[in-house]
Amino acid sequence: MKANKLKCTDLRIGNWVKVNDPIFGVNTYKVATIRDNGIITLSDNMSCLVDNIEPIELTEEVLVKIGFKKNKYDCWKYFPDRENEISILMTDNYTTIEYVNLFHCPQDVTEVNYGSTLEFPRRIYLHQLQNAYFILTGEELNIEL
């Protein structure tokens, strides 16, 4: 069994995944529907078994496409709007995702209103970042690959 084997319960509608098709090659797609029998419909109306879907590695290239920027401490930062911040710190052994909602005082001093942190004992994949972002913010992470 592959270490990156996906199950239907790992995915949500809107997650990005990779399909390695013998004819069309490797392509990325958004999940459109998930059925109990393991059949996934993808963004181009292609259906396939979940066994034929692979996760997309969360690489620097993918983070840049999403809109994350790396700081001098090797931490990736994403600001979906003026009041929210997502930080990702990745090593080979763990991934930490922190969400902070910023409250702006009238004197333009920023104070932390609230925040949450998720820690994973490994590197994560793009669909896991999407799911974690939804858990932390209640909103979808806007991605176009």
C-alpha atoms as one frame of an Amber mdcrd trajectory, in Angstrom:
protein
   0.000   0.000   0.000   1.259   3.479  -0.879   1.976   5.847   1.986  -0.033
   8.613   0.287  -3.126   6.439  -0.297  -6.280   8.550  -0.180  -9.699   7.584
   1.119 -13.006   9.278   0.305 -13.171  10.470   3.924  -9.888  12.387   3.432
 -11.439  14.581   0.753 -13.944  17.415   0.578 -15.622  18.930  -2.456 -13.257
  21.594  -3.798 -10.053  19.782  -2.770  -7.315  19.722  -5.390  -5.934  16.283
  -6.301  -3.660  14.719  -8.905  -4.626  12.014 -11.402  -1.988  10.086 -13.331
  -3.817   9.000 -16.485  -1.982   6.609 -18.854  -3.270   8.542 -21.890  -3.396
  12.174 -20.718  -0.524  12.096 -18.234  -0.497  13.763 -14.808  -3.072  16.508
 -14.292  -4.569  18.350 -11.330  -8.303  18.596 -10.747 -10.806  19.856  -8.212
 -13.055  17.291  -6.550 -16.660  17.945  -7.656 -18.516  15.036  -6.008 -17.657
  12.170  -3.683 -19.735   9.011  -3.688 -19.871   6.325  -1.001 -18.746   3.678
  -3.490 -15.342   5.357  -3.901 -16.102   7.106  -7.187 -14.940  10.712  -7.359
 -16.142  13.164 -10.010 -13.551  15.779 -10.872 -13.826  19.342 -12.173 -13.863
  18.319 -15.831 -16.730  15.813 -15.269 -14.240  12.949 -15.327 -15.077  10.180
 -12.872 -12.512   7.861 -11.369 -11.981   5.626  -8.380 -10.426   7.198  -5.324
  -7.641   4.591  -5.725  -6.517   6.442  -8.895  -6.243   9.813  -7.166  -3.073
  11.047  -5.492  -2.505  13.961  -3.131  -0.633  17.029  -4.345   2.562  17.720
  -2.422   2.572  21.016  -0.572   5.691  22.486  -2.178   7.063  26.024  -2.300
   5.722  26.330  -5.865   2.184  25.409  -4.734   2.321  27.779  -1.748   3.427
  30.648  -4.014   0.545  29.911  -6.449  -1.906  30.116  -3.543  -0.478  33.460
  -2.439   1.756  32.525   0.503   5.012  34.417   0.995   8.067  33.070   2.784
   9.616  35.196   5.512  13.231  35.206   6.681  12.426  32.519   9.293  11.277
  30.005   6.603   7.690  30.470   7.721   5.026  30.867   5.032   2.488  33.664
   5.554  -0.869  34.203   3.854  -3.151  37.193   4.372  -6.591  36.438   2.870
  -7.731  39.893   3.999  -6.668  42.742   6.273  -7.831  41.020   9.457  -6.647
  37.434   9.052  -3.306  35.685   8.785  -2.342  32.055   8.165   1.196  30.878
   8.942   2.708  27.544   7.928   5.959  26.161   9.247   7.060  22.909   7.574
   9.948  20.569   8.214  10.417  16.969   7.122   9.032  15.869  10.499   6.080
  18.195  11.163   3.784  20.922   9.856   2.287  23.656  12.006  -0.564  25.811
  10.714  -1.522  28.854  12.739  -4.537  31.069  12.129  -4.683  34.517  13.702
  -7.532  36.998  13.493  -6.103  40.485  13.957  -7.988  43.294  15.628  -6.987
  46.789  14.546  -7.145  49.504  17.181  -8.057  53.076  16.266  -4.427  54.138
  16.788  -3.488  51.583  14.069  -1.879  49.287  16.631  -2.542  45.632  15.864
  -3.608  43.287  18.624  -4.343  39.596  18.354  -8.050  38.999  18.788  -7.945
  35.205  18.658  -6.102  32.387  16.987  -5.837  28.628  16.613  -3.037  26.226
  15.798  -3.050  22.795  14.166   0.022  20.580  14.345   0.722  17.540  12.165
   3.501  15.010  12.900   4.560  15.046   9.220   4.515  17.130   6.055   1.018
  17.610   4.716  -0.562  17.691   1.268  -2.548  20.430  -0.453  -5.959  18.885
   0.292  -5.001  18.717   3.982  -4.077  22.417   3.942  -7.434  23.177   2.319
  -9.245  21.154   4.982  -7.243  22.715   7.836  -7.903  26.213   6.469 -11.651
  25.478   6.426 -11.524  24.108   9.984  -9.640  27.174  11.255 -11.499  29.910
   9.355 -14.859  28.443   8.304 -14.084  29.550   4.738 -12.653  27.901   1.641
  -9.060  28.566   0.625  -9.220  30.177  -2.806  -6.907  28.200  -5.101  -6.457
  28.072  -8.855  -3.711  25.733 -10.032
